[in-house]
């Protein structure tokens, strides 16, 4: 019995990890890149024979500002949260700033709301960026040989 368990364990240990599907890889890239973009990092990638691509933090800020402006135009900033957010930032009141950010975004979890906006901005690039990462790994393997 012990020998049978040992053989089973050896077979299990020898298995390769399941392959990551392209959809999972794209979702993983999207989530990771959105987090980085929200934190101020430009997102860059380059396909093997293509030009370098980038989604800049500045572009993200423009998209976010447009979103917030539209909410104001639609009358959804009822507490003058832009002004209050500015004052909170100047006076150093983080808890007030978070509250006003949540009001501006219309969400109780402002970081998640901002990350959703970043995801929407990055989504059209996910397939290309994941392909670029795959090509880079292939090139690294070829260089090792």
N, C-alpha and C positions, 0 to 999 in steps of 0.2 A: 504494500500500500504506500509506503514511504517513497519508494522508487517511482511509482506512478505520479505522485504529487510533485516530485522533483522534476520529472519530465514535463509535466504540465507547466510548472513554473518556468522552466527553461524556454519553452515555446512562447509563453506569454512575454517573457523578458526580451525575446528576440524579435517581437513584432515591431514594425515601424509605426510611428504615430500616424493617426488618420490625416489624410491630406486636407489642407484648408481649401474650401471652395472659394471661387472667385468672389461670390457674393459676400461671404464672411470676411475675406481679405479687404474688400472695398468698404464694408461697414466698419471694420477695425481701423482702416486708414482714415475714414471720415471722422470717426469719434476722436481718434488721437489728434488728427490735424485740427479739428474744431477747437479742442481744448487748448492746443498750442496757439492757435490764432487769437483766441480770446485773451490769452496771456501776453499777446504782443509779438509773437514770433511769426515772421513771414514763412509761408509754406511754399517750398520749392521742389521741383522734380525735373528730370530730363530724360526723354526717351533716347534710345541708342543713336538714332540718326536724326533726331529732331533738335529743335531749339530749346533752351532752358525755359521752363514755365514757372510762374510765381503768382501767388495770391498774397498781396501785401497786407499788413496790418492796417495801413492807411486806407486801402480799398474797403476792408472790412468795416472800418470806422465810418466811411461814407455810407455804406449800405445800412449800418446800424442807425446812423443819424437820419437817413431817409425814412427808415421805419418809425423812428420816434417822432419825426416831423409829421408823418402821415397820421399818427395817433393824435397829435395835437390838432391837426386840421379836422380830423373826425370828431373833435370835442371830447376825447377820452382822457385828457389831462385836466381833471377837474380841480385838483389841489395846487395848481401852478408848481408842479413838481420839478420842472426844469430850474426855475428860480430857486426853489428850496434846496435842490440838489447842489447847485452852485454854492449857495450859502453854507450848506453843511460841509462841503469840501473845503471851503475857505476857513471855516471855523473849526474843522477837525472833528466833527461829530459823525463817526462812522455808522452808528446805529440809525441815525436820521437819514444818512445818505443811502443806506440799504433800503430803508422804507420808501424813500422817494424813487429809487431805481425800480423797485417793485411796482410802484404806482405808474411810473412812466411806461413800463413794459406790459402792464396789465396782468402780471403774474406774481404769485407769492414767492416763487423761487427765481429771482432775476438771473442767476448764473445759468440755470437750465434754459431760460428763455433766450438769453444771448447766445448760448451754444447752439440752439435750434436755428437761429439766424445764420450762424457760421456754417452749420451743416448744410443749409439750403444754398449758401454761396459756394461751398466746396463740392457739392454733389455732382455737378456736371464734369468735374475733373477727376473723380475717384477712379474710374476705369483706367484712364490714361496714367495716372500716378501709380496705381498698383502695377500696371504693366511695366512702368519704368523701374519700379523696385525689383520686379521679377527679372528684368533684363540686367540690372546691376548685380543681382545675386549670380546669374548665369555667367556674367563677365568675370566675377570674382572666382568662380569655380574654374573657368577656363584659364585664368591667370595662374591658379594654383597647380594646374597640370603642367 
